[in-house]
Amino acid sequence: MRKIPSERVIAQLGSVGFSGPFAVITAFDPRGHDLSAADNEKRRRDLDRRLTAEGYKFAHVDACSPDRSHCESSVAVVVPQERAIELARDLEQVAIFWFDGKRFWILGAVLDTDPIELPRRS
Protein backbone atom coordinates (compact mmCIF):
# COMPACT_ATOMS: atom_id res chain seq x y z
CA MET A 1 0.00 0.00 0.00
CA ARG A 2 3.04 2.19 0.09
CA LYS A 3 3.26 2.27 -3.69
CA ILE A 4 0.86 1.80 -6.56
CA PRO A 5 0.63 -1.92 -7.30
CA SER A 6 2.38 -2.97 -10.50
CA GLU A 7 0.56 -4.85 -13.25
CA ARG A 8 2.42 -7.96 -12.04
CA VAL A 9 1.07 -7.55 -8.50
CA ILE A 10 -2.44 -6.90 -9.81
CA ALA A 11 -2.17 -10.09 -11.90
CA GLN A 12 -1.00 -12.02 -8.82
CA LEU A 13 -3.98 -10.73 -6.85
CA GLY A 14 -6.26 -11.85 -9.66
CA SER A 15 -4.69 -15.31 -9.73
CA VAL A 16 -5.78 -15.86 -6.12
CA GLY A 17 -9.31 -14.55 -6.61
CA PHE A 18 -8.86 -10.84 -5.93
CA SER A 19 -9.11 -9.54 -9.50
CA GLY A 20 -11.39 -6.61 -8.75
CA PRO A 21 -12.27 -4.36 -5.85
CA PHE A 22 -11.92 -5.68 -2.31
CA ALA A 23 -11.63 -4.41 1.25
CA VAL A 24 -9.07 -5.01 3.98
CA ILE A 25 -10.82 -5.06 7.34
CA THR A 26 -9.71 -5.87 10.87
CA ALA A 27 -11.73 -6.78 13.93
CA PHE A 28 -8.84 -5.88 16.25
CA ASP A 29 -8.76 -3.00 18.72
CA PRO A 30 -12.13 -1.27 18.18
CA ARG A 31 -11.95 2.54 18.00
CA GLY A 32 -8.18 2.21 18.43
CA HIS A 33 -8.45 0.91 21.99
CA ASP A 34 -5.99 -1.90 22.68
CA LEU A 35 -7.63 -5.19 23.59
CA SER A 36 -6.00 -8.29 24.99
CA ALA A 37 -4.67 -10.86 22.52
CA ALA A 38 -7.47 -13.22 23.59
CA ASP A 39 -10.18 -10.61 23.00
CA ASN A 40 -8.75 -9.70 19.59
CA GLU A 41 -8.53 -13.37 18.62
CA LYS A 42 -12.18 -13.89 19.57
CA ARG A 43 -13.16 -10.89 17.45
CA ARG A 44 -11.12 -12.29 14.52
CA ARG A 45 -12.84 -15.68 14.76
CA ASP A 46 -16.26 -13.99 14.97
CA LEU A 47 -15.50 -11.96 11.82
CA ASP A 48 -14.36 -15.11 10.00
CA ARG A 49 -17.61 -16.87 10.94
CA ARG A 50 -19.67 -13.88 9.87
CA LEU A 51 -17.97 -13.58 6.48
CA THR A 52 -18.25 -17.33 5.90
CA ALA A 53 -21.95 -17.33 6.82
CA GLU A 54 -22.57 -14.42 4.42
CA GLY A 55 -20.72 -16.26 1.64
CA TYR A 56 -17.87 -13.80 1.10
CA LYS A 57 -14.49 -14.87 -0.26
CA PHE A 58 -11.71 -13.73 2.07
CA ALA A 59 -8.07 -14.33 2.96
CA HIS A 60 -6.15 -13.54 6.13
CA VAL A 61 -3.58 -10.76 5.83
CA ASP A 62 -1.49 -8.76 8.28
CA ALA A 63 -1.89 -4.99 8.07
CA CYS A 64 1.31 -3.48 9.48
CA SER A 65 2.88 -0.10 10.01
CA PRO A 66 5.83 0.67 7.71
CA ASP A 67 8.36 -0.32 10.40
CA ARG A 68 6.26 -3.40 11.33
CA SER A 69 6.15 -2.25 14.96
CA HIS A 70 2.37 -2.64 14.88
CA CYS A 71 0.42 -5.29 12.97
CA GLU A 72 -3.23 -6.26 13.06
CA SER A 73 -4.62 -9.50 11.77
CA SER A 74 -7.02 -8.52 9.00
CA VAL A 75 -8.95 -9.99 6.11
CA ALA A 76 -8.92 -9.11 2.45
CA VAL A 77 -12.53 -9.68 1.44
CA VAL A 78 -14.35 -9.44 -1.87
CA VAL A 79 -17.38 -7.43 -0.79
CA PRO A 80 -19.22 -4.34 -2.06
CA GLN A 81 -17.71 -1.13 -0.69
CA GLU A 82 -20.87 -0.12 1.17
CA ARG A 83 -21.05 -3.51 2.90
CA ALA A 84 -17.36 -3.32 3.83
CA ILE A 85 -17.90 0.03 5.52
CA GLU A 86 -21.01 -1.30 7.27
CA LEU A 87 -19.02 -4.29 8.59
CA ALA A 88 -16.24 -1.98 9.78
CA ARG A 89 -18.77 0.21 11.59
CA ASP A 90 -20.25 -2.87 13.26
CA LEU A 91 -16.71 -3.76 14.37
CA GLU A 92 -16.16 -0.16 15.55
CA GLN A 93 -13.24 0.34 13.17
CA VAL A 94 -12.09 3.84 12.34
CA ALA A 95 -11.40 3.00 8.70
CA ILE A 96 -10.78 0.29 6.11
CA PHE A 97 -8.41 -0.12 3.23
CA TRP A 98 -10.16 -0.34 -0.14
CA PHE A 99 -8.58 -1.66 -3.34
CA ASP A 100 -10.40 -0.34 -6.41
CA GLY A 101 -8.69 -2.71 -8.83
CA LYS A 102 -5.74 -0.37 -9.45
CA ARG A 103 -4.75 1.22 -6.12
CA PHE A 104 -5.53 1.32 -2.42
CA TRP A 105 -7.50 3.92 -0.48
CA ILE A 106 -8.28 4.56 3.17
CA LEU A 107 -12.03 4.96 3.67
CA GLY A 108 -13.56 6.15 6.92
CA ALA A 109 -15.95 3.86 8.75
CA VAL A 110 -16.72 5.05 12.29
CA LEU A 111 -15.27 8.42 11.29
CA ASP A 112 -16.81 10.03 8.22
CA THR A 113 -13.80 11.34 6.29
CA ASP A 114 -12.83 12.03 2.72
CA PRO A 115 -11.17 9.03 1.03
CA ILE A 116 -7.37 9.07 1.21
CA GLU A 117 -5.57 7.87 -1.90
CA LEU A 118 -2.54 5.63 -1.29
CA PRO A 119 0.26 6.06 -1.47
CA ARG A 120 -0.10 9.52 0.01
CA ARG A 121 1.39 12.21 -2.10
CA SER A 122 4.24 14.15 -0.52
Secondary structure, 3 states (H helix, E strand, C coil): CCCCCCHHHHHHHHHCCCCCCEEEEECCCHHHCCCCHHHHHHHHHHHHHHHHHCCCCEEEEEEECCCCCCEEEEEEECCCHHHHHHHHHHCCCCEEEEECCCCEEEEECCCCCCCEECCCCC
